[in-house]
Amino acid sequence: VDTRLAATIDLAPTIARAAGVDPGPDVDGRALQDPWEHRRVLVESWVDGPGYQAFDAVRTIDETYVAFRNGNGVLWDRTR
């Protein structure tokens, strides 16, 4: 099981590398084919509406902390 974290910014360099193209040093993200490790990933949602709240979150392998725009927050233990 691969326990590395990945984010959407990793898609472009991953696809480029799979197509045989060097994404270059200035591209955001990392190709999943390369050895690397994100220690944490920022997750954001600006959508706010009925039944859904905008939030900012930080995810690690072991935990996810979500801070809602209304001031509430929650910490999830991802090891359970």
PyMOL Python script that loads the backbone (N, CA, C, O; Angstrom):
from pymol import cmd

cmd.read_pdbstr("""\
ATOM      1  N   VAL A   1       0.850  -1.181   0.000  1.00  0.00           N
ATOM      2  CA  VAL A   1       0.000   0.000   0.000  1.00  0.00           C
ATOM      3  C   VAL A   1       0.890   1.235   0.000  1.00  0.00           C
ATOM      4  O   VAL A   1       1.804   1.350   0.816  1.00  0.00           O
ATOM      5  N   ASP A   2       0.621   2.150  -0.911  1.00  0.00           N
ATOM      6  CA  ASP A   2       1.367   3.403  -0.994  1.00  0.00           C
ATOM      7  C   ASP A   2       0.763   4.392  -0.007  1.00  0.00           C
ATOM      8  O   ASP A   2      -0.419   4.724  -0.107  1.00  0.00           O
ATOM      9  N   THR A   3       1.553   4.860   0.936  1.00  0.00           N
ATOM     10  CA  THR A   3       1.041   5.778   1.955  1.00  0.00           C
ATOM     11  C   THR A   3       1.462   7.216   1.710  1.00  0.00           C
ATOM     12  O   THR A   3       1.311   8.056   2.596  1.00  0.00           O
ATOM     13  N   ARG A   4       1.988   7.521   0.523  1.00  0.00           N
ATOM     14  CA  ARG A   4       2.358   8.905   0.222  1.00  0.00           C
ATOM     15  C   ARG A   4       1.120   9.748   0.003  1.00  0.00           C
ATOM     16  O   ARG A   4       0.093   9.249  -0.460  1.00  0.00           O
ATOM     17  N   LEU A   5       1.215  11.020   0.334  1.00  0.00           N
ATOM     18  CA  LEU A   5       0.145  11.967   0.067  1.00  0.00           C
ATOM     19  C   LEU A   5       0.345  12.571  -1.314  1.00  0.00           C
ATOM     20  O   LEU A   5       1.477  12.827  -1.726  1.00  0.00           O
ATOM     21  N   ALA A   6      -0.728  12.795  -2.016  1.00  0.00           N
ATOM     22  CA  ALA A   6      -0.681  13.459  -3.316  1.00  0.00           C
ATOM     23  C   ALA A   6      -1.799  14.486  -3.363  1.00  0.00           C
ATOM     24  O   ALA A   6      -2.791  14.378  -2.643  1.00  0.00           O
ATOM     25  N   ALA A   7      -1.624  15.474  -4.212  1.00  0.00           N
ATOM     26  CA  ALA A   7      -2.628  16.526  -4.376  1.00  0.00           C
ATOM     27  C   ALA A   7      -2.841  16.766  -5.870  1.00  0.00           C
ATOM     28  O   ALA A   7      -2.095  16.251  -6.702  1.00  0.00           O
ATOM     29  N   THR A   8      -3.849  17.540  -6.194  1.00  0.00           N
ATOM     30  CA  THR A   8      -4.150  17.788  -7.607  1.00  0.00           C
ATOM     31  C   THR A   8      -2.990  18.463  -8.325  1.00  0.00           C
ATOM     32  O   THR A   8      -2.857  18.304  -9.538  1.00  0.00           O
ATOM     33  N   ILE A   9      -2.145  19.214  -7.616  1.00  0.00           N
ATOM     34  CA  ILE A   9      -0.991  19.846  -8.264  1.00  0.00           C
ATOM     35  C   ILE A   9       0.009  18.810  -8.767  1.00  0.00           C
ATOM     36  O   ILE A   9       0.879  19.132  -9.577  1.00  0.00           O
ATOM     37  N   ASP A  10      -0.105  17.567  -8.295  1.00  0.00           N
ATOM     38  CA  ASP A  10       0.791  16.503  -8.738  1.00  0.00           C
ATOM     39  C   ASP A  10       0.335  15.854 -10.048  1.00  0.00           C
ATOM     40  O   ASP A  10       1.087  15.077 -10.636  1.00  0.00           O
ATOM     41  N   LEU A  11      -0.874  16.155 -10.514  1.00  0.00           N
ATOM     42  CA  LEU A  11      -1.385  15.531 -11.738  1.00  0.00           C
ATOM     43  C   LEU A  11      -0.600  15.922 -12.986  1.00  0.00           C
ATOM     44  O   LEU A  11      -0.213  15.047 -13.761  1.00  0.00           O
ATOM     45  N   ALA A  12      -0.359  17.202 -13.197  1.00  0.00           N
ATOM     46  CA  ALA A  12       0.330  17.647 -14.417  1.00  0.00           C
ATOM     47  C   ALA A  12       1.727  17.043 -14.546  1.00  0.00           C
ATOM     48  O   ALA A  12       2.048  16.501 -15.604  1.00  0.00           O
ATOM     49  N   PRO A  13       2.573  17.113 -13.511  1.00  0.00           N
ATOM     50  CA  PRO A  13       3.892  16.503 -13.668  1.00  0.00           C
ATOM     51  C   PRO A  13       3.837  14.980 -13.804  1.00  0.00           C
ATOM     52  O   PRO A  13       4.692  14.392 -14.465  1.00  0.00           O
ATOM     53  N   THR A  14       2.846  14.339 -13.188  1.00  0.00           N
ATOM     54  CA  THR A  14       2.703  12.889 -13.306  1.00  0.00           C
ATOM     55  C   THR A  14       2.335  12.500 -14.727  1.00  0.00           C
ATOM     56  O   THR A  14       2.905  11.561 -15.283  1.00  0.00           O
ATOM     57  N   ILE A  15       1.387  13.213 -15.317  1.00  0.00           N
ATOM     58  CA  ILE A  15       0.967  12.929 -16.700  1.00  0.00           C
ATOM     59  C   ILE A  15       2.106  13.233 -17.664  1.00  0.00           C
ATOM     60  O   ILE A  15       2.350  12.470 -18.598  1.00  0.00           O
ATOM     61  N   ALA A  16       2.803  14.342 -17.443  1.00  0.00           N
ATOM     62  CA  ALA A  16       3.935  14.685 -18.309  1.00  0.00           C
ATOM     63  C   ALA A  16       4.998  13.597 -18.262  1.00  0.00           C
ATOM     64  O   ALA A  16       5.502  13.181 -19.306  1.00  0.00           O
ATOM     65  N   ARG A  17       5.340  13.137 -17.086  1.00  0.00           N
ATOM     66  CA  ARG A  17       6.359  12.100 -16.934  1.00  0.00           C
ATOM     67  C   ARG A  17       5.899  10.797 -17.604  1.00  0.00           C
ATOM     68  O   ARG A  17       6.700  10.119 -18.246  1.00  0.00           O
ATOM     69  N   ALA A  18       4.616  10.444 -17.458  1.00  0.00           N
ATOM     70  CA  ALA A  18       4.085   9.229 -18.094  1.00  0.00           C
ATOM     71  C   ALA A  18       4.142   9.339 -19.622  1.00  0.00           C
ATOM     72  O   ALA A  18       4.292   8.334 -20.315  1.00  0.00           O
ATOM     73  N   ALA A  19       4.021  10.568 -20.140  1.00  0.00           N
ATOM     74  CA  ALA A  19       4.078  10.790 -21.590  1.00  0.00           C
ATOM     75  C   ALA A  19       5.516  10.923 -22.093  1.00  0.00           C
ATOM     76  O   ALA A  19       5.746  11.123 -23.286  1.00  0.00           O
ATOM     77  N   GLY A  20       6.483  10.810 -21.175  1.00  0.00           N
ATOM     78  CA  GLY A  20       7.879  10.905 -21.575  1.00  0.00           C
ATOM     79  C   GLY A  20       8.406  12.313 -21.680  1.00  0.00           C
ATOM     80  O   GLY A  20       9.444  12.542 -22.302  1.00  0.00           O
ATOM     81  N   VAL A  21       7.704  13.270 -21.080  1.00  0.00           N
ATOM     82  CA  VAL A  21       8.105  14.675 -21.121  1.00  0.00           C
ATOM     83  C   VAL A  21       8.632  15.069 -19.743  1.00  0.00           C
ATOM     84  O   VAL A  21       8.029  14.737 -18.722  1.00  0.00           O
ATOM     85  N   ASP A  22       9.748  15.769 -19.720  1.00  0.00           N
ATOM     86  CA  ASP A  22      10.281  16.263 -18.455  1.00  0.00           C
ATOM     87  C   ASP A  22       9.487  17.498 -18.057  1.00  0.00           C
ATOM     88  O   ASP A  22       9.517  18.493 -18.782  1.00  0.00           O
ATOM     89  N   PRO A  23       8.773  17.472 -16.924  1.00  0.00           N
ATOM     90  CA  PRO A  23       7.967  18.623 -16.529  1.00  0.00           C
ATOM     91  C   PRO A  23       8.793  19.848 -16.167  1.00  0.00           C
ATOM     92  O   PRO A  23       8.250  20.951 -16.116  1.00  0.00           O
ATOM     93  N   GLY A  24      10.075  19.693 -15.917  1.00  0.00           N
ATOM     94  CA  GLY A  24      10.935  20.830 -15.620  1.00  0.00           C
ATOM     95  C   GLY A  24      10.906  21.216 -14.159  1.00  0.00           C
ATOM     96  O   GLY A  24      10.037  20.766 -13.413  1.00  0.00           O
ATOM     97  N   PRO A  25      11.846  22.046 -13.741  1.00  0.00           N
ATOM     98  CA  PRO A  25      11.971  22.396 -12.326  1.00  0.00           C
ATOM     99  C   PRO A  25      10.966  23.440 -11.846  1.00  0.00           C
ATOM    100  O   PRO A  25      10.774  23.586 -10.639  1.00  0.00           O
ATOM    101  N   ASP A  26      10.322  24.166 -12.752  1.00  0.00           N
ATOM    102  CA  ASP A  26       9.435  25.255 -12.341  1.00  0.00           C
ATOM    103  C   ASP A  26       7.971  24.854 -12.216  1.00  0.00           C
ATOM    104  O   ASP A  26       7.141  25.689 -11.856  1.00  0.00           O
ATOM    105  N   VAL A  27       7.634  23.608 -12.500  1.00  0.00           N
ATOM    106  CA  VAL A  27       6.245  23.171 -12.425  1.00  0.00           C
ATOM    107  C   VAL A  27       5.861  22.907 -10.968  1.00  0.00           C
ATOM    108  O   VAL A  27       6.665  22.395 -10.190  1.00  0.00           O
ATOM    109  N   ASP A  28       4.640  23.258 -10.610  1.00  0.00           N
ATOM    110  CA  ASP A  28       4.141  22.954  -9.270  1.00  0.00           C
ATOM    111  C   ASP A  28       3.850  21.461  -9.175  1.00  0.00           C
ATOM    112  O   ASP A  28       3.496  20.828 -10.170  1.00  0.00           O
ATOM    113  N   GLY A  29       3.995  20.914  -8.010  1.00  0.00           N
ATOM    114  CA  GLY A  29       3.704  19.506  -7.798  1.00  0.00           C
ATOM    115  C   GLY A  29       4.884  18.623  -8.144  1.00  0.00           C
ATOM    116  O   GLY A  29       5.934  19.087  -8.587  1.00  0.00           O
ATOM    117  N   ARG A  30       4.678  17.337  -7.927  1.00  0.00           N
ATOM    118  CA  ARG A  30       5.731  16.344  -8.164  1.00  0.00           C
ATOM    119  C   ARG A  30       5.153  15.159  -8.904  1.00  0.00           C
ATOM    120  O   ARG A  30       4.012  14.763  -8.669  1.00  0.00           O
ATOM    121  N   ALA A  31       5.946  14.592  -9.801  1.00  0.00           N
ATOM    122  CA  ALA A  31       5.513  13.398 -10.527  1.00  0.00           C
ATOM    123  C   ALA A  31       5.468  12.215  -9.564  1.00  0.00           C
ATOM    124  O   ALA A  31       6.420  11.979  -8.821  1.00  0.00           O
ATOM    125  N   LEU A  32       4.373  11.479  -9.577  1.00  0.00           N
ATOM    126  CA  LEU A  32       4.214  10.357  -8.661  1.00  0.00           C
ATOM    127  C   LEU A  32       5.180   9.220  -8.977  1.00  0.00           C
ATOM    128  O   LEU A  32       5.393   8.345  -8.138  1.00  0.00           O
ATOM    129  N   GLN A  33       5.762   9.218 -10.163  1.00  0.00           N
ATOM    130  CA  GLN A  33       6.734   8.190 -10.517  1.00  0.00           C
ATOM    131  C   GLN A  33       8.069   8.412  -9.809  1.00  0.00           C
ATOM    132  O   GLN A  33       8.867   7.482  -9.694  1.00  0.00           O
ATOM    133  N   ASP A  34       8.318   9.625  -9.337  1.00  0.00           N
ATOM    134  CA  ASP A  34       9.582   9.965  -8.680  1.00  0.00           C
ATOM    135  C   ASP A  34       9.490   9.702  -7.179  1.00  0.00           C
ATOM    136  O   ASP A  34       8.404   9.762  -6.601  1.00  0.00           O
ATOM    137  N   PRO A  35      10.630   9.411  -6.548  1.00  0.00           N
ATOM    138  CA  PRO A  35      10.609   9.279  -5.087  1.00  0.00           C
ATOM    139  C   PRO A  35      10.453  10.660  -4.439  1.00  0.00           C
ATOM    140  O   PRO A  35      11.242  11.566  -4.709  1.00  0.00           O
ATOM    141  N   TRP A  36       9.471  10.814  -3.614  1.00  0.00           N
ATOM    142  CA  TRP A  36       9.212  12.077  -2.931  1.00  0.00           C
ATOM    143  C   TRP A  36       8.225  11.823  -1.821  1.00  0.00           C
ATOM    144  O   TRP A  36       7.671  10.730  -1.702  1.00  0.00           O
ATOM    145  N   GLU A  37       8.010  12.816  -1.025  1.00  0.00           N
ATOM    146  CA  GLU A  37       7.030  12.692   0.047  1.00  0.00           C
ATOM    147  C   GLU A  37       6.509  14.069   0.434  1.00  0.00           C
ATOM    148  O   GLU A  37       7.287  14.947   0.805  1.00  0.00           O
ATOM    149  N   HIS A  38       5.192  14.260   0.349  1.00  0.00           N
ATOM    150  CA  HIS A  38       4.571  15.432   0.956  1.00  0.00           C
ATOM    151  C   HIS A  38       4.363  15.074   2.423  1.00  0.00           C
ATOM    152  O   HIS A  38       3.845  14.000   2.729  1.00  0.00           O
ATOM    153  N   ARG A  39       4.747  15.933   3.304  1.00  0.00           N
ATOM    154  CA  ARG A  39       4.502  15.666   4.724  1.00  0.00           C
ATOM    155  C   ARG A  39       3.114  16.127   5.133  1.00  0.00           C
ATOM    156  O   ARG A  39       2.516  15.606   6.075  1.00  0.00           O
ATOM    157  N   ARG A  40       2.622  17.111   4.406  1.00  0.00           N
ATOM    158  CA  ARG A  40       1.267  17.613   4.663  1.00  0.00           C
ATOM    159  C   ARG A  40       0.723  18.190   3.364  1.00  0.00           C
ATOM    160  O   ARG A  40       1.477  18.614   2.489  1.00  0.00           O
ATOM    161  N   VAL A  41      -0.586  18.197   3.258  1.00  0.00           N
ATOM    162  CA  VAL A  41      -1.255  18.722   2.069  1.00  0.00           C
ATOM    163  C   VAL A  41      -2.336  19.686   2.536  1.00  0.00           C
ATOM    164  O   VAL A  41      -3.115  19.370   3.435  1.00  0.00           O
ATOM    165  N   LEU A  42      -2.380  20.863   1.920  1.00  0.00           N
ATOM    166  CA  LEU A  42      -3.413  21.849   2.214  1.00  0.00           C
ATOM    167  C   LEU A  42      -4.634  21.547   1.361  1.00  0.00           C
ATOM    168  O   LEU A  42      -4.520  21.332   0.154  1.00  0.00           O
ATOM    169  N   VAL A  43      -5.798  21.531   1.991  1.00  0.00           N
ATOM    170  CA  VAL A  43      -7.065  21.308   1.297  1.00  0.00           C
ATOM    171  C   VAL A  43      -7.950  22.511   1.591  1.00  0.00           C
ATOM    172  O   VAL A  43      -8.093  22.915   2.745  1.00  0.00           O
ATOM    173  N   GLU A  44      -8.544  23.085   0.546  1.00  0.00           N
ATOM    174  CA  GLU A  44      -9.402  24.255   0.743  1.00  0.00           C
ATOM    175  C   GLU A  44     -10.710  24.073  -0.015  1.00  0.00           C
ATOM    176  O   GLU A  44     -10.750  23.456  -1.079  1.00  0.00           O
ATOM    177  N   SER A  45     -11.763  24.614   0.547  1.00  0.00           N
ATOM    178  CA  SER A  45     -13.044  24.682  -0.150  1.00  0.00           C
ATOM    179  C   SER A  45     -13.647  26.046   0.113  1.00  0.00           C
ATOM    180  O   SER A  45     -13.858  26.441   1.259  1.00  0.00           O
ATOM    181  N   TRP A  46     -13.922  26.756  -0.966  1.00  0.00           N
ATOM    182  CA  TRP A  46     -14.520  28.080  -0.841  1.00  0.00           C
ATOM    183  C   TRP A  46     -16.028  28.048  -1.044  1.00  0.00           C
ATOM    184  O   TRP A  46     -16.689  29.083  -0.972  1.00  0.00           O
ATOM    185  N   VAL A  47     -16.572  26.862  -1.298  1.00  0.00           N
ATOM    186  CA  VAL A  47     -18.015  26.701  -1.503  1.00  0.00           C
ATOM    187  C   VAL A  47     -18.712  26.804  -0.159  1.00  0.00           C
ATOM    188  O   VAL A  47     -18.333  26.129   0.798  1.00  0.00           O
ATOM    189  N   ASP A  48     -19.714  27.635  -0.089  1.00  0.00           N
ATOM    190  CA  ASP A  48     -20.484  27.809   1.135  1.00  0.00           C
ATOM    191  C   ASP A  48     -21.945  27.894   0.742  1.00  0.00           C
ATOM    192  O   ASP A  48     -22.334  28.789  -0.009  1.00  0.00           O
ATOM    193  N   GLY A  49     -22.750  26.988   1.233  1.00  0.00           N
ATOM    194  CA  GLY A  49     -24.159  27.001   0.865  1.00  0.00           C
ATOM    195  C   GLY A  49     -24.949  26.045   1.727  1.00  0.00           C
ATOM    196  O   GLY A  49     -24.421  25.516   2.706  1.00  0.00           O
ATOM    197  N   PRO A  50     -26.201  25.812   1.384  1.00  0.00           N
ATOM    198  CA  PRO A  50     -27.061  24.929   2.175  1.00  0.00           C
ATOM    199  C   PRO A  50     -26.439  23.539   2.341  1.00  0.00           C
ATOM    200  O   PRO A  50     -26.162  22.850   1.359  1.00  0.00           O
ATOM    201  N   GLY A  51     -26.227  23.144   3.586  1.00  0.00           N
ATOM    202  CA  GLY A  51     -25.693  21.823   3.866  1.00  0.00           C
ATOM    203  C   GLY A  51     -24.198  21.684   3.650  1.00  0.00           C
ATOM    204  O   GLY A  51     -23.671  20.576   3.744  1.00  0.00           O
ATOM    205  N   TYR A  52     -23.498  22.776   3.363  1.00  0.00           N
ATOM    206  CA  TYR A  52     -22.069  22.701   3.101  1.00  0.00           C
ATOM    207  C   TYR A  52     -21.386  23.963   3.607  1.00  0.00           C
ATOM    208  O   TYR A  52     -21.890  25.069   3.408  1.00  0.00           O
ATOM    209  N   GLN A  53     -20.241  23.801   4.260  1.00  0.00           N
ATOM    210  CA  GLN A  53     -19.520  24.951   4.798  1.00  0.00           C
ATOM    211  C   GLN A  53     -18.139  25.061   4.163  1.00  0.00           C
ATOM    212  O   GLN A  53     -17.475  24.050   3.938  1.00  0.00           O
ATOM    213  N   ALA A  54     -17.714  26.269   3.877  1.00  0.00           N
ATOM    214  CA  ALA A  54     -16.363  26.498   3.395  1.00  0.00           C
ATOM    215  C   ALA A  54     -15.381  26.146   4.504  1.00  0.00           C
ATOM    216  O   ALA A  54     -15.679  26.327   5.684  1.00  0.00           O
ATOM    217  N   PHE A  55     -14.211  25.645   4.122  1.00  0.00           N
ATOM    218  CA  PHE A  55     -13.233  25.235   5.122  1.00  0.00           C
ATOM    219  C   PHE A  55     -11.817  25.301   4.567  1.00  0.00           C
ATOM    220  O   PHE A  55     -11.609  25.389   3.357  1.00  0.00           O
ATOM    221  N   ASP A  56     -10.860  25.257   5.467  1.00  0.00           N
ATOM    222  CA  ASP A  56      -9.448  25.046   5.174  1.00  0.00           C
ATOM    223  C   ASP A  56      -9.047  23.814   5.978  1.00  0.00           C
ATOM    224  O   ASP A  56      -9.530  23.618   7.093  1.00  0.00           O
ATOM    225  N   ALA A  57      -8.175  22.992   5.428  1.00  0.00           N
ATOM    226  CA  ALA A  57      -7.755  21.785   6.142  1.00  0.00           C
ATOM    227  C   ALA A  57      -6.297  21.485   5.840  1.00  0.00           C
ATOM    228  O   ALA A  57      -5.763  21.870   4.800  1.00  0.00           O
ATOM    229  N   VAL A  58      -5.675  20.796   6.765  1.00  0.00           N
ATOM    230  CA  VAL A  58      -4.333  20.274   6.578  1.00  0.00           C
ATOM    231  C   VAL A  58      -4.405  18.778   6.816  1.00  0.00           C
ATOM    232  O   VAL A  58      -4.894  18.319   7.848  1.00  0.00           O
ATOM    233  N   ARG A  59      -3.904  18.021   5.839  1.00  0.00           N
ATOM    234  CA  ARG A  59      -3.924  16.572   5.959  1.00  0.00           C
ATOM    235  C   ARG A  59      -2.501  16.046   6.021  1.00  0.00           C
ATOM    236  O   ARG A  59      -1.644  16.440   5.230  1.00  0.00           O
ATOM    237  N   THR A  60      -2.262  15.156   6.968  1.00  0.00           N
ATOM    238  CA  THR A  60      -1.013  14.413   7.036  1.00  0.00           C
ATOM    239  C   THR A  60      -1.388  12.937   6.892  1.00  0.00           C
ATOM    240  O   THR A  60      -2.566  12.607   6.755  1.00  0.00           O
ATOM    241  N   ILE A  61      -0.405  12.064   6.922  1.00  0.00           N
ATOM    242  CA  ILE A  61      -0.697  10.635   6.852  1.00  0.00           C
ATOM    243  C   ILE A  61      -1.546  10.212   8.045  1.00  0.00           C
ATOM    244  O   ILE A  61      -2.444   9.384   7.899  1.00  0.00           O
ATOM    245  N   ASP A  62      -1.273  10.770   9.221  1.00  0.00           N
ATOM    246  CA  ASP A  62      -1.929  10.326  10.453  1.00  0.00           C
ATOM    247  C   ASP A  62      -3.140  11.131  10.875  1.00  0.00           C
ATOM    248  O   ASP A  62      -3.998  10.613  11.589  1.00  0.00           O
ATOM    249  N   GLU A  63      -3.238  12.404  10.448  1.00  0.00           N
ATOM    250  CA  GLU A  63      -4.302  13.268  10.943  1.00  0.00           C
ATOM    251  C   GLU A  63      -4.810  14.214   9.853  1.00  0.00           C
ATOM    252  O   GLU A  63      -4.118  14.505   8.877  1.00  0.00           O
ATOM    253  N   THR A  64      -6.032  14.676  10.054  1.00  0.00           N
ATOM    254  CA  THR A  64      -6.581  15.755   9.237  1.00  0.00           C
ATOM    255  C   THR A  64      -7.235  16.757  10.177  1.00  0.00           C
ATOM    256  O   THR A  64      -8.083  16.397  10.993  1.00  0.00           O
ATOM    257  N   TYR A  65      -6.832  18.019  10.054  1.00  0.00           N
ATOM    258  CA  TYR A  65      -7.472  19.082  10.831  1.00  0.00           C
ATOM    259  C   TYR A  65      -8.248  19.966   9.869  1.00  0.00           C
ATOM    260  O   TYR A  65      -7.702  20.446   8.876  1.00  0.00           O
ATOM    261  N   VAL A  66      -9.533  20.179  10.169  1.00  0.00           N
ATOM    262  CA  VAL A  66     -10.389  21.013   9.343  1.00  0.00           C
ATOM    263  C   VAL A  66     -10.829  22.218  10.165  1.00  0.00           C
ATOM    264  O   VAL A  66     -11.345  22.066  11.272  1.00  0.00           O
ATOM    265  N   ALA A  67     -10.623  23.415   9.620  1.00  0.00           N
ATOM    266  CA  ALA A  67     -11.077  24.657  10.243  1.00  0.00           C
ATOM    267  C   ALA A  67     -12.168  25.237   9.357  1.00  0.00           C
ATOM    268  O   ALA A  67     -11.912  25.655   8.228  1.00  0.00           O
ATOM    269  N   PHE A  68     -13.376  25.256   9.879  1.00  0.00           N
ATOM    270  CA  PHE A  68     -14.508  25.813   9.137  1.00  0.00           C
ATOM    271  C   PHE A  68     -14.513  27.328   9.270  1.00  0.00           C
ATOM    272  O   PHE A  68     -14.035  27.874  10.264  1.00  0.00           O
ATOM    273  N   ARG A  69     -15.048  27.994   8.277  1.00  0.00           N
ATOM    274  CA  ARG A  69     -15.055  29.460   8.275  1.00  0.00           C
ATOM    275  C   ARG A  69     -15.921  30.054   9.379  1.00  0.00           C
ATOM    276  O   ARG A  69     -15.796  31.237   9.696  1.00  0.00           O
ATOM    277  N   ASN A  70     -16.799  29.240   9.967  1.00  0.00           N
ATOM    278  CA  ASN A  70     -17.637  29.748  11.057  1.00  0.00           C
ATOM    279  C   ASN A  70     -16.908  29.712  12.401  1.00  0.00           C
ATOM    280  O   ASN A  70     -17.492  30.054  13.429  1.00  0.00           O
ATOM    281  N   GLY A  71     -15.632  29.299  12.399  1.00  0.00           N
ATOM    282  CA  GLY A  71     -14.846  29.277  13.625  1.00  0.00           C
ATOM    283  C   GLY A  71     -14.708  27.898  14.257  1.00  0.00           C
ATOM    284  O   GLY A  71     -13.847  27.706  15.116  1.00  0.00           O
ATOM    285  N   ASN A  72     -15.523  26.941  13.861  1.00  0.00           N
ATOM    286  CA  ASN A  72     -15.430  25.589  14.403  1.00  0.00           C
ATOM    287  C   ASN A  72     -14.306  24.823  13.714  1.00  0.00           C
ATOM    288  O   ASN A  72     -13.927  25.136  12.585  1.00  0.00           O
ATOM    289  N   GLY A  73     -13.787  23.829  14.400  1.00  0.00           N
ATOM    290  CA  GLY A  73     -12.755  22.989  13.824  1.00  0.00           C
ATOM    291  C   GLY A  73     -12.891  21.569  14.316  1.00  0.00           C
ATOM    292  O   GLY A  73     -13.535  21.315  15.334  1.00  0.00           O
ATOM    293  N   VAL A  74     -12.286  20.642  13.598  1.00  0.00           N
ATOM    294  CA  VAL A  74     -12.326  19.235  13.994  1.00  0.00           C
ATOM    295  C   VAL A  74     -11.017  18.572  13.570  1.00  0.00           C
ATOM    296  O   VAL A  74     -10.469  18.868  12.509  1.00  0.00           O
ATOM    297  N   LEU A  75     -10.531  17.672  14.418  1.00  0.00           N
ATOM    298  CA  LEU A  75      -9.309  16.929  14.149  1.00  0.00           C
ATOM    299  C   LEU A  75      -9.667  15.452  14.033  1.00  0.00           C
ATOM    300  O   LEU A  75     -10.275  14.881  14.938  1.00  0.00           O
ATOM    301  N   TRP A  76      -9.287  14.835  12.913  1.00  0.00           N
ATOM    302  CA  TRP A  76      -9.537  13.405  12.708  1.00  0.00           C
ATOM    303  C   TRP A  76      -8.230  12.641  12.850  1.00  0.00           C
ATOM    304  O   TRP A  76      -7.203  13.041  12.302  1.00  0.00           O
ATOM    305  N   ASP A  77      -8.278  11.545  13.585  1.00  0.00           N
ATOM    306  CA  ASP A  77      -7.159  10.620  13.672  1.00  0.00           C
ATOM    307  C   ASP A  77      -7.323   9.612  12.541  1.00  0.00           C
ATOM    308  O   ASP A  77      -8.248   8.799  12.572  1.00  0.00           O
ATOM    309  N   ARG A  78      -6.446   9.651  11.546  1.00  0.00           N
ATOM    310  CA  ARG A  78      -6.565   8.806  10.365  1.00  0.00           C
ATOM    311  C   ARG A  78      -5.979   7.414  10.580  1.00  0.00           C
ATOM    312  O   ARG A  78      -6.038   6.579   9.678  1.00  0.00           O
ATOM    313  N   THR A  79      -5.418   7.151  11.747  1.00  0.00           N
ATOM    314  CA  THR A  79      -4.818   5.841  12.011  1.00  0.00           C
ATOM    315  C   THR A  79      -5.848   4.824  12.485  1.00  0.00           C
ATOM    316  O   THR A  79      -5.552   3.630  12.528  1.00  0.00           O
ATOM    317  N   ARG A  80      -7.036   5.264  12.836  1.00  0.00           N
ATOM    318  CA  ARG A  80      -8.068   4.332  13.323  1.00  0.00           C
ATOM    319  C   ARG A  80      -8.947   3.874  12.191  1.00  0.00           C
ATOM    320  O   ARG A  80      -9.870   3.088  12.405  1.00  0.00           O
TER     321      ARG A  80
END
""", "prot")
cmd.dss("prot")
cmd.show_as("cartoon", "prot")
cmd.util.cbc("prot")
cmd.orient("prot")
